[in-house]
Amino acid sequence: MGRGDGLAGAAGGLARHAPVLLEEVVAALAPAAGGAIVDGTFGAGGYTRALLDANPDTRVIALDRDPEAIAGGRDLVAAYAPRLALVEARFGDLERVAREHAPDGLDGVVLDIGVSSMQLDEAARGFSFRFEGPLDMRMEKAGPSAADLVNEADEATLADVFYHYGEERRARAIARGIVEARRRKPFETTKELADLVSRFVRADPHGPHPATRAFQGLRIAVNDELGELTRALHAAERVLKPGGRLVVVTFHSLEDRIVKQFLAARSGRAGGGGSRHLPSAAAPPQPSFRLATKGPVTPSEEELAVNPRARSAKLRAGERLDAPAQAPLAAIEALAALPNETRTRGRR
């Protein structure tokens, strides 16, 4: 999606390495001389390179959980030494990495949520139904794969994954079909799963592939993407200096909803603080962020003509205020969890 460098392909064609909303991201972060910024999703280095070029005295600490992205970024590290540090880590590890590389605090954090075009376009990674490959989807190439989840999870869990993470209305039917089919043969490839999903989801000639939402749900579950997002948002609040900027680019409504609610709550716009007739027992905490954009920023028509994959992108930004960081928001954490996980946490 957004984690690339350069605009490849003709207008309307495949844009393999196009960093989404690049100018808007750099403008929102406003790199300052001597400032330190974390690019939480390095990819092919599109945002990182632009931030380093925007100010010759800016430092960037770039994170990526994908070992292929880390290996591919070594030349960029050498070219911008010593202003660029590249760290293999999830963006949920943001606070630990920031304390190590910028102990005085950060001036900016940018997060580009979701899977990169490079991962989508490589069949062996198993992210896409467009190419037949192993049913993998692991950004880190470690831990349980999508095949493990599909072949081992019970029907209720699979239905929750497809419904809550994929927003798939036919989640129960798909989960039931998977459980029946895997009794005969375990799922091994992306095509096998896509073909099964297509039996239960009606194809729309003008819409996405029938397996799109199911694959999205699996990918999010395998990589705990929403959990990583919530941890990164709370970590950014703790490590940003006053005046520092948090900029997040999302591609799905689930992610955007979490970012929107986080910034609304931290800027004092979430409501729920009682009424003047029946005030709350305790005064609400002081806002820790100010909204830096009026609603979401979306790609221009010019960008969409070059990079159609940017069509669902939304950018939201907040500026850190002087107020201390607050406790993690339970409502945001609940949005990132499956229903059974939320109930289990509530019993602890």
N, C-alpha and C positions, 0 to 999 in steps of 0.2 A: 504494500500500500504506500506508505510514506517514506520508508527508510531506504532511500537510494541516493544516487548522485548522477545528475545529468538527465536530459529528457530524450529518451530513446524512442524510435519508431515514428511513423508518420501520423498525422492528425487522425484521430479516431482509432488508431491501432494500438497494439500492446505497448504500454509504457513500463518497461521492466524495472527501471531504476529511478523513477520520478519521485522526488521528495514532495509530498503533498503540502500545500499551503506554506511553502518555504518562505516567501517574502513576509507573510503574515506572522509566522513563527518568530522570525528574526526581529521584526518590528515590535512584537509583543514582549520579547525578552530584553530588547534594547541593550545589547552587550556593552558593558562599561569597561574603561581602562582599568586593568588590574583585577577585574571581577572574575569569579569562578562560577561556571555553569555546569550542571549535570545534564547530559543527553542520556536519558534513561533507556533509550532503545536505539542503539547505534546503527544497526543494519549495515548499509553500504556507506555510511558516513555523510549522507546528504546534509542533514541539519548541522552536524559537527563541523564540517568544512565551512559552511556558510557563516557560522558563528565565529569561527577562528578568523575568517577573512574580514568580517565586519569590523573588528577592532584588533589591531596587532598586539594589544596588551591583555587580551582576554584569554583565560585558561578554560579548557573543557575537560571534564571527567566523563568519559563515555562508557556506558554499560551495555552489555548484551549477554543474554543467557545462551546464545547459539555459538558453539565453538567454531563453526565455519565463518561467522561474522567476525569473530575475534582474529582468526587467522588472516582473513581478507583485509583487515584494517592495519596490519603491521606497517605497510608502506606509508600510510597516512600518518601514523605515529612518528615515523622517522622524519617525514617531511615537515612536521610541525613541532618537532622536539624543541624545547621541553614543555611546550604549552598544552600538549594533549596526553592524557593518560587513558588507556583503554583497559577496562576491567571486565573479566568474565563473571557476571553476576546478574541476578534478577533485579528488576527495578524495585521489588519489594525489599531488597537489601540496601536501598538508597542511603538510609541513615548511617549504616556501618561504613559504607564506602566514603560518604561525605566526611565523616569524622576523621577518617584516615588521610584523605587527600586535601581537605579544606577545613581544618579544625576551627577556623574563625567564622565559618558559616558560608552559605552559598548566596550568590546574587541571582541565580535563576535555575529552574528545573523545567525541562521539556520532556514530555512523555508522548510517544506515538503508539497508540494501543492497537494490538492485533497482530496478525501474521504479515510478514513482508512479502513483496512480490517475488523475491528470490526464492523464498520457501515455497510459495504457491506454484511456481513454475518449474520446480525440480521434482520430477515424478518420484524419485527415491525417498523423498521426505514424507510422502503419503498425506499431504494436506488437502489435495484437490482431487475431485472426481473427474476433472478434465483429462487426466493422464492415469493410466493404470500403473499402480505401484503398491508397495507394501502398506498396509493400514497402520501407519505409524503416528504421525502428527506431533512427535515430541520435539519441542524447540531445542532442548538440551541434549537430545540423543541419549537420554538416560532415564531410568524409571519406567513405570508401566506405560505401555503404548495404547493407542486407540483400539488395536486388536485385543489387547488384554481386557480393556473395559467392555468391549462389545461381546466378547466370548465368556466373560466371568461374572459380570454384574447381573443382579437379579432384574426381573422385568420392571418392577416399580422404580428402581434406581435409573434404569435406562430411560423410562418414560419421563422421569423428572429431568434428566439431562437434556433430552430433546425438547421438552416443553419450556423449561425455565431458562436454559442457556441458548437454545436454538429458536425459541418462540414458535415451535412447530405444533400446529393444532392437531395433527394426526399422530402425536407422540405415542399414545397408548397402543394404537394399531401397529406402528412401526416396531415398538419394543416387543410386542407379542409375536410379530413375524420373525424378529431376530432370534428370540428364544426357541421358536419352533424350528427355524432353519439350522441353527447351530447344533442341534441334536444330531443332525445328519452329517454336518461338516463345519468345522470352525471357520470363521471369516478370516481371510488372509490378505485380501487386496481391496483397494479402494473401489474397483469396479464391482466386486461382489456385493459390497454394502450399498453402493449407489443403485445397482440394479434392484436390490430388494426394496429399498426405500421408494423407488419409482413405481413399485406395485401398489403402494398405499397412498401416494401423493399424486393428485391429478396434475398433469403437465399443463402449464399455461404457455401457449406459443409466444406470448409477448412478455413473459415473466422469467424469473430465474429457474435454473435447473431444479427439478423436484427434490433433489438431495441437498440443496444448499443449506437449509436451516438445520437439518440433522447433522451435517458435517460441521457446521458452526458450533453446535452444542457440544459435540464430541471434542473438538479442538479446545474449546474453552475449559471443559472439564479436565482433559488430560494435562493441560498446562496451568491449571488454577489461575486463569488470566484475571478473573474478577477479584479474586483474593489478593493477587499481586497488586492490582490497581488500588484497592482500598489501603493496603499497607504502604504503598508509595505515596498516596495523597497525605496520609497522616504523618509519614516520615518527612515529606516536604515541609509540612507545617513546622516541624521541630528544627529543621536545619536551615531554613531560609532566613536571611537577615531581614530586618525591617526595610521595606522598599524592594525586596527581591520579588521576582515574578515566578509564578507557577503557570505553565502553559501546557494544555493537554489537547491532543488531537485524537478523536475517536471516530469509529466507522460503523458502530452498531448502537441501536437505541439503548441496549442494556448498559453499555459502558458510559454513554452520554448521560444517562439518568443518574448514575453514581456520581459522576463529576459535577453535574448540575446541582444535585442535592448537597454534596459536600460543600461547594462554594456558597450555596445559598445559606446553609447552616452556619458556616464560619464567617459569613459577612453580615449575619443578623437578619437575613431576609427569609428565614424558613418559617417564621410564625411560631405559634404554640407557646408564647411567653406569658399567657394569661390575659385577662381583660382588666380595664380600669375599674370595673365594678368588683371583680374578684381576682386581685393580683396574685401572682405566684408567690410561694413562700420564700423563695430566694431570688435575688436579682439575676437575670441572665448574664452569662459571661460576656466580657467585652469582645467585639468582633476581632478575629485574628487575620482576616483578609478583607480587602475591598475588591469588588468586581472590576476587572480591567477591560471587559468587553460588555457591550449591551446585547445580551443574548449570544447565540453561537455565531461564529464567523464561518462562512462556507466558501467553497472554491468559486472563482469567477468563471464565466463562460469561456474565456480564453484558456484557462487551465484545464477545464473539462474537455475542450476540443483536443488538447494534446494528451491528456491523461484521463480517460474515462473511468479508471478505477477510483478516482478521487470523488466521484459523484455523491457518496454518502458521508464524506468527511465533515466533521464539525470541530471547530477550535473554541475552547473556553479558557479564560485566563483570570488569575487573581493576583493582587499585589499584597504582599505580607505587611501587616501592621505591627505596632509595638506590643500588642497584647500577648501574653504567654500562650503557648500551645495548650490546647484542651485535650481532654480524654478522648479516645477513639469513639466515633459515632456508632452506636449499636445499630441504628437504622441503616447505615451504609453497609456495615458488615453483613446484615441480614440480606440485603439486596444481592450480595456476592455469593451467598450460600444457597445450596439446595434446601428445600423445606425440611427434610429430615435432619440435615446438619444444623439448621437453626434451632430445631426443637432440642437436639442433643446438647447444644451449647447452653440452652436455657436451663437445662437440668443440672448443669455443673455448678 
